[in-house]
Amino acid sequence: MLAGRTAVITGAAQGIGLAIARTFADHGARIVIGDLDETRAKDAAASLATEAVGMACNVVSSADIERLLDSAVSVFGSLDIMVNNAGITRDATMRKMSEEQFDDVIDVHLRGCWNGTRLAAGIMRENGGGSIINLSSISAKVGFIGQTNYSAAKAGIVGLSKAAAKEVAHLGVRVNVIQPGLIRTAMTEAMPKKAWDQKMAEIPMQRAGDPEEVASVALFYASDLSSYMTGTVAEVTGGRYM
């Protein structure tokens, strides 16, 4: 489904990002992985069943994103798919949250997504189009206690993506959003059992999702199957908060 295409994925040394990289690789894409941890990025790239490179990348830095995208073009000859996936959490109630905790989450998620979207779109628009996929969260739709920073950032990604989609649609560049719910990753499985059970009780399908189930939606958005879709938001939540 992605043969001959090049995909750049941020925060892809583990978790959902790595699952997306593996799924894209299985469908023929060449992969560029960007991650804060360069060693893990290179190891992740080496594990893929395709041509792939791993690089250090701090998405808050536009220069880092530029290097990542330039590498895709210089090494593989094109930039066809951009997945803005990198993210962090700094959970705390408003009373206890520091300005630094707020700013860090906004910077990584929202500024990072803006950097990736605008810079990727700038390349794609000159080359006939492409697909940009931005990772939001069900927290953007609902808002969770202790996540004023995260919910604000993830909601901002939706607005950013819809505005960007309108700006570049006529140039063949599509921008879509995925909002995962409770997905089994190292981060979510480390949460206290009480919190996990509470979230599970909210899911009509009565189970957590797997990273591969998010990756399959990313594959849909990256491929020609979604060729007439832009500015949309796909919830991958098991029906939670429908």
Secondary structure as GFF3:
##gff-version 3
##sequence-region A 1 242
A	DSSP	beta_strand	6	10	.	.	.	ID=ss1
A	DSSP	alpha_helix	15	26	.	.	.	ID=ss2
A	DSSP	beta_strand	30	35	.	.	.	ID=ss3
A	DSSP	alpha_helix	38	46	.	.	.	ID=ss4
A	DSSP	beta_strand	52	56	.	.	.	ID=ss5
A	DSSP	alpha_helix	62	71	.	.	.	ID=ss6
A	DSSP	pi_helix	72	76	.	.	.	ID=ss7
A	DSSP	beta_strand	81	84	.	.	.	ID=ss8
A	DSSP	alpha_helix	99	106	.	.	.	ID=ss9
A	DSSP	pi_helix	107	111	.	.	.	ID=ss10
A	DSSP	alpha_helix	112	124	.	.	.	ID=ss11
A	DSSP	three_ten_helix	125	127	.	.	.	ID=ss12
A	DSSP	beta_strand	130	135	.	.	.	ID=ss13
A	DSSP	alpha_helix	138	142	.	.	.	ID=ss14
A	DSSP	alpha_helix	148	168	.	.	.	ID=ss15
A	DSSP	three_ten_helix	169	171	.	.	.	ID=ss16
A	DSSP	beta_strand	173	180	.	.	.	ID=ss17
A	DSSP	alpha_helix	186	189	.	.	.	ID=ss18
A	DSSP	alpha_helix	193	200	.	.	.	ID=ss19
A	DSSP	alpha_helix	211	222	.	.	.	ID=ss20
A	DSSP	three_ten_helix	224	226	.	.	.	ID=ss21
A	DSSP	beta_strand	233	236	.	.	.	ID=ss22
###
